[in-house]
Amino acid sequence: MTEFKTQNQLNSRESKKEISAPNSNDLSFEQFQTPTEVIIIAYLPSIVKEEVKLEGNSESITLKIVGPSDSRQLARMGYYSHEVTRLYGFSKTFHFTTPVDQTRTKATFKHNVMEIRIPKK
């Protein structure tokens, strides 16, 4: 779902709240832009940072869920469940409608929420 926000919405108190995942076990994504950057929010329940890979260029960015190579690694990470492994191999590509500087992309991962910020050119 692409959502565009006005500058007033971005400056409101609501936009300054900490981002938290919805009450769901499903993956969920949001993409929107400000005057200076494109922002992608990915809700990734049951996924840890080491299982997420980003690949991109000036036209798009792809988020991939890549799992540990075997169940022993999963167990060491505390995730020994078929519910988690079913997501391995998942990928989602986000296309940009405006030129971006992919070399300055920043991503954070906190509480199963990945926030990706890509500055516009």
Summary of the structure (lengths in Angstrom):
residues: 121
radius of gyration: 15.5
end to end distance: 23.0
largest distance: 49.3
contacts: 295
relative contact order: 0.24
helix: 21%
strand: 36%
